[in-house]
Amino acid sequence: MLFRYIALLVLVSFFYIPSRAQDTILPDNSHLQVSLLTCGTGEEIYETFGHTAIRIVDSVAGTDMVYNYGTFDGYAENFELQFMRGKLLYYVTCYPYSIFVKEYEDYNRSIEEQVLQVSGGAKQSISHYLKNNALDENKYYKYDFFFDNCATRIRDVFRYALGVKFQYANVLPKEGNITFRQIINRYFYRTHGERVGVNLLLGSRIDKPMTNLDIMFLPDYLRDGLAGATLKGNPVVAKTQQVLGGSSHKPAGFNWVLALTIAIGLFTIIGLIIPAIKPVGRVMQFMVLFITGLLGCLMLVMWFATDHQGCQNNYNILWALPTNIIIAFAGKRNKSRYAIIGILLIFISLALHVFKVQELALLELSPILLSLLFIYGSMYRKSKIPA
């Protein structure tokens, strides 16, 4: 009897152990290698945040291809207008890995590679998903820098292809509650003009705290999220390896925007205060009103006439009043009411900054806001002086 129980136990163990270990012991018959490619930053503004792509190597077919979601037709009709209005279609392309590497080598930009260590079935699922996306009827999408770009598309490839048991690592900065605006400003640390310009045109929607998935709109954070990702509790990536070194980290340059706004503020305020140089004050008053009015008009266009989600609800328009263009040419009319409204709106915009509804590029804007306060104050005072 004892012998029969032992024989039965051995028989059950013989069938049970291989079936339990099937996913890890059986060889990978997919003949595929899947990896994430993360590219470093470059000199152009559109290269500031890096890039990302997926590499698929098929050892049986002898192919080594890259799927790139960052492709657009620069020769399309009305390209500039379509880009500005947020209606430019991006699409996924599939082309040889060697061409991809050569392009980044020519521009001295780095490439890092993370090879996925998942089952053959998981690799085939990713490959099938990408091939289906690359079909003509599926490959186009309307690009949005924050919410639908080359990194978010690839972020979602892994989520959809690998299923609910796939989890990215938490890569949110330790300080927590970081916003889209705050994170992109870190990438603009060298290019002050671009940083201030982008901050002027982006609205309050990007001042909300990001989730862990949100922050992966940036290739660096997608890379880090995948580095610690798991599938059914097992690590997805063993290591991150360098393919190309790229250029070295560059220090921040001189903040010429701040120097310019300080100069504008000084000339405006001194010109309005000192009677001997009042002509300078009048010229500066006209320039500040006209330029802020133009900015306000541009903000309105980007808010209401484009599909750029990040440009919506832009409360910079509270201090950059489009009507300032008209006031700049208004001559000696009574503008006391306009001046009071202008001063009030500046303080409202500052309050929105303090309460983090929409952050201002306050370092560079402070001299301009101070100039506007002096201009409105001068308007009000002149309106009250008897003719």
C-alpha positions in Angstrom: 0.0 0.0 0.0 2.8 2.4 0.9 4.5 1.7 -2.4 1.3 2.6 -4.3 1.0 6.0 -2.5 4.7 6.7 -3.3 4.2 5.8 -6.9 1.1 8.0 -7.2 3.0 10.9 -5.6 5.8 10.6 -8.0 3.4 10.4 -10.9 1.5 13.5 -9.9 4.8 15.4 -9.3 6.0 14.4 -12.7 3.1 16.0 -14.4 2.6 18.9 -12.0 6.1 20.4 -11.8 6.7 20.9 -15.6 3.2 22.4 -16.1 3.8 25.0 -13.3 7.2 25.9 -14.7 6.2 25.9 -18.3 6.3 29.7 -18.8 9.8 30.0 -17.5 11.5 26.7 -18.5 10.3 26.3 -22.1 12.5 28.0 -24.7 11.3 31.2 -26.3 10.2 30.2 -29.8 9.2 33.7 -30.9 12.7 34.4 -32.4 12.0 38.1 -31.4 13.9 40.6 -29.4 12.0 43.6 -28.2 13.6 46.7 -26.8 12.9 50.3 -25.9 15.2 53.0 -27.4 15.5 56.3 -25.5 17.3 59.1 -27.3 19.0 62.1 -25.7 18.3 65.7 -26.2 19.6 67.9 -29.1 20.2 71.5 -30.0 16.9 72.3 -31.7 13.8 73.2 -29.6 12.0 70.1 -30.8 14.9 68.0 -29.6 14.9 69.4 -26.1 13.0 66.5 -24.5 14.6 63.6 -26.3 12.8 60.9 -28.2 11.8 57.2 -27.9 11.1 54.3 -30.2 10.7 50.5 -30.1 13.2 48.1 -31.7 12.1 44.6 -33.0 14.7 42.1 -34.0 13.5 38.9 -35.8 16.3 36.4 -35.9 14.4 34.1 -38.3 13.3 36.7 -40.8 16.7 38.4 -40.4 15.1 41.8 -39.8 16.0 44.6 -37.3 13.4 47.3 -37.4 12.5 50.4 -35.4 8.9 51.6 -34.9 8.9 55.4 -34.5 5.8 57.4 -33.6 7.4 60.7 -34.1 7.1 61.0 -37.9 5.4 63.8 -39.7 5.3 65.2 -43.2 7.2 68.5 -43.3 6.3 69.0 -46.9 2.5 68.7 -46.4 0.3 71.4 -47.7 -0.1 74.3 -45.2 2.4 72.5 -42.9 3.2 75.6 -40.7 -0.5 76.5 -40.3 -1.5 72.9 -39.5 1.3 72.7 -36.9 0.4 76.0 -35.2 -3.3 75.0 -35.1 -2.5 71.6 -33.5 -4.0 69.7 -36.4 -0.8 68.3 -37.8 -1.0 64.5 -38.1 1.9 62.4 -36.9 2.3 58.8 -37.7 4.2 55.6 -36.9 6.9 54.4 -39.3 8.8 51.2 -39.5 12.4 51.3 -40.9 15.8 49.6 -40.3 17.5 50.1 -37.0 20.8 51.0 -38.7 19.2 54.1 -40.3 17.8 55.1 -36.9 21.2 54.9 -35.2 23.0 56.7 -38.0 20.6 59.6 -37.7 21.3 60.1 -34.0 25.0 59.5 -34.5 25.1 62.3 -37.1 23.5 64.7 -34.6 25.7 63.5 -31.7 22.7 62.4 -29.6 22.7 59.5 -27.2 20.7 56.3 -27.5 20.0 53.9 -24.6 18.5 50.5 -25.1 16.4 48.3 -22.7 15.9 44.8 -23.9 12.7 43.2 -22.6 12.9 39.8 -20.8 9.4 38.6 -21.3 7.9 35.5 -22.8 7.7 34.7 -26.5 4.0 35.2 -26.4 4.4 38.7 -24.9 6.9 39.7 -27.5 4.6 38.5 -30.3 1.8 40.5 -28.7 3.9 43.6 -28.8 5.1 42.9 -32.4 1.5 42.3 -33.6 0.3 45.5 -31.9 3.0 47.6 -33.6 2.4 46.0 -37.0 -1.3 46.7 -36.7 -0.6 50.3 -35.7 1.7 50.8 -38.7 -1.0 49.9 -41.2 -2.1 52.9 -43.4 -5.6 53.0 -41.9 -4.2 53.0 -38.3 -0.9 54.8 -38.3 -2.0 58.5 -38.1 -2.8 60.4 -34.9 -3.2 64.0 -34.0 -0.1 64.9 -32.0 -0.4 66.6 -28.6 2.8 67.4 -26.8 1.6 66.6 -23.3 -1.2 64.0 -23.8 -0.6 62.2 -27.1 3.0 62.1 -28.3 5.7 59.7 -29.4 6.4 58.6 -25.8 2.7 58.3 -24.6 2.0 56.2 -27.7 4.8 53.8 -26.8 3.9 53.9 -23.1 0.5 52.6 -24.1 1.8 50.0 -26.5 3.3 48.0 -23.5 0.2 48.6 -21.4 -2.2 47.3 -24.0 -0.1 44.5 -25.5 1.0 43.1 -22.1 -2.3 43.4 -20.3 -3.4 44.3 -16.8 -0.6 42.3 -15.1 2.0 44.7 -16.5 2.9 47.6 -14.2 5.3 50.5 -14.6 7.5 51.5 -11.8 6.7 54.7 -9.9 8.9 57.4 -11.3 7.3 60.5 -9.9 9.9 62.8 -8.3 10.1 62.5 -4.5 8.9 66.0 -3.9 5.5 65.0 -5.2 2.7 67.1 -6.8 4.9 68.1 -9.7 3.1 69.7 -12.6 3.6 69.5 -16.4 4.9 73.1 -16.4 7.5 72.5 -13.7 8.9 69.4 -15.3 9.3 70.9 -18.8 11.0 74.0 -17.2 13.7 71.6 -16.0 14.5 70.7 -19.6 14.6 74.4 -20.7 17.3 75.2 -18.1 19.6 76.4 -20.9 17.2 78.1 -23.3 15.6 80.9 -21.4 13.9 82.5 -24.4 12.1 79.2 -25.3 11.2 78.6 -21.6 9.6 82.0 -21.1 7.9 81.9 -24.5 6.4 78.4 -23.9 5.3 79.5 -20.4 3.5 82.5 -21.8 1.5 80.4 -24.3 0.6 77.5 -22.1 -2.5 77.6 -20.0 -3.6 76.4 -16.6 -4.3 72.8 -17.7 -0.6 72.0 -17.4 -0.5 73.3 -13.8 -2.2 70.2 -12.4 -0.1 67.6 -10.6 0.8 64.7 -12.8 0.1 61.0 -12.2 2.7 58.4 -12.7 1.5 57.7 -16.2 1.2 61.4 -17.0 4.9 62.0 -16.4 5.8 59.4 -19.0 5.0 61.8 -21.8 8.8 62.5 -21.4 11.1 59.8 -22.8 13.4 59.8 -19.8 10.6 59.0 -17.4 9.2 56.3 -19.8 12.7 54.7 -19.7 12.8 54.8 -15.9 9.3 53.5 -15.6 10.1 50.5 -17.8 13.4 50.0 -16.0 11.5 49.0 -12.8 8.4 47.6 -14.5 7.0 44.1 -13.8 4.9 41.6 -15.6 3.1 39.1 -13.3 5.5 40.3 -10.6 8.7 39.6 -12.6 11.1 42.3 -13.8 10.5 43.3 -17.5 14.0 44.7 -18.1 17.3 43.4 -16.8 19.4 46.5 -17.5 19.7 49.7 -19.5 22.7 49.7 -22.0 24.3 52.6 -23.9 24.3 52.4 -27.7 25.5 55.9 -28.4 27.2 58.3 -26.0 26.0 61.6 -27.4 27.1 65.1 -26.3 28.0 66.0 -22.7 25.7 67.9 -20.4 25.9 71.6 -21.0 25.6 74.3 -18.3 22.9 77.0 -18.3 23.7 80.1 -20.4 23.2 83.8 -19.6 19.6 84.7 -19.0 19.3 87.4 -21.6 15.5 87.4 -21.3 15.7 88.5 -17.6 18.3 91.2 -18.6 16.0 92.5 -21.4 12.9 92.6 -19.1 14.9 94.4 -16.4 16.1 97.0 -19.0 12.5 97.5 -20.2 11.3 97.9 -16.7 14.0 100.4 -15.7 13.6 102.6 -18.8 9.8 102.5 -18.4 9.6 103.4 -14.7 12.4 106.0 -14.8 10.9 107.6 -17.9 7.5 107.9 -16.2 8.9 109.2 -13.0 11.6 111.7 -14.1 10.1 114.8 -15.9 13.4 115.5 -17.8 13.1 112.2 -19.8 9.3 112.0 -20.2 9.7 111.3 -24.0 11.5 108.1 -23.1 8.7 107.2 -20.7 6.1 107.8 -23.4 7.9 105.6 -25.9 8.4 102.8 -23.4 4.7 103.1 -22.4 3.6 102.7 -26.0 6.0 99.7 -26.5 5.0 97.9 -23.4 1.2 98.3 -24.1 1.6 97.4 -27.7 3.7 94.3 -27.1 1.6 93.0 -24.2 -1.5 93.6 -26.4 0.0 91.5 -29.2 0.9 88.8 -26.7 -2.7 88.8 -25.5 -4.0 88.4 -29.0 -1.6 85.5 -29.7 -2.8 83.8 -26.4 -6.4 84.1 -27.5 -5.6 82.6 -30.9 -3.7 79.6 -29.3 -6.5 79.2 -26.8 -9.6 79.3 -29.0 -8.4 78.8 -32.6 -6.1 75.8 -32.1 -6.4 72.2 -30.8 -3.4 72.4 -28.5 -4.9 71.3 -25.2 -2.0 72.8 -23.2 -2.8 76.3 -24.5 -6.4 76.3 -23.1 -7.5 78.4 -20.1 -4.5 80.7 -20.3 -4.9 83.2 -17.6 -1.7 85.1 -18.7 -4.3 87.0 -20.7 -5.3 88.8 -17.4 -2.2 90.9 -17.5 -1.4 90.7 -21.3 -4.7 92.4 -22.2 -5.4 92.3 -26.0 -7.1 95.7 -25.6 -3.7 97.2 -24.7 -3.1 97.5 -28.5 -6.0 99.9 -28.7 -5.0 101.8 -25.5 -1.4 102.2 -26.9 -2.9 104.4 -29.7 -5.6 106.0 -27.6 -3.8 109.3 -27.0 -5.0 111.6 -24.1 -8.4 110.1 -23.6 -9.7 109.5 -20.1 -8.4 106.0 -19.2 -8.9 106.0 -15.4 -11.4 103.1 -15.5 -9.2 101.1 -17.8 -6.2 101.7 -15.5 -8.1 100.5 -12.4 -9.2 97.3 -14.2 -5.7 96.7 -15.5 -4.2 97.0 -12.0 -6.9 94.7 -10.6 -6.3 92.1 -13.2 -2.6 92.0 -12.6 -3.1 91.3 -8.9 -5.6 88.6 -9.8 -3.1 86.9 -12.1 -0.5 87.1 -9.2 -3.1 85.5 -6.9 -3.6 82.7 -9.4 0.1 82.2 -9.4 0.3 82.1 -5.5 -2.6 79.6 -5.3 -1.0 77.5 -8.1 -4.0 77.8 -10.5 -1.5 78.9 -13.2 2.1 79.6 -12.5 3.8 82.6 -14.1 7.4 82.8 -15.3 7.6 85.3 -12.5 11.4 85.9 -12.5 11.4 87.3 -16.0 7.9 88.8 -15.9 8.2 90.8 -12.7 9.8 93.8 -14.4 7.1 93.8 -17.1 4.3 93.5 -14.5 5.9 96.3 -12.5 6.1 98.5 -15.6 2.4 97.9 -16.4 1.5 98.9 -12.8 3.4 102.2 -13.3 1.8 102.7 -16.7 -1.7 102.2 -15.4 -0.9 104.4 -12.4 0.3 107.1 -14.7 -2.8 106.8 -16.8 -5.0 107.1 -13.7 -3.1 110.1 -12.4 -3.2 112.0 -15.7 -6.9 111.3 -16.0 -7.5 113.0 -12.7 -5.4 116.1 -13.4 -7.6 119.0 -14.6 -6.9 120.1 -18.2 
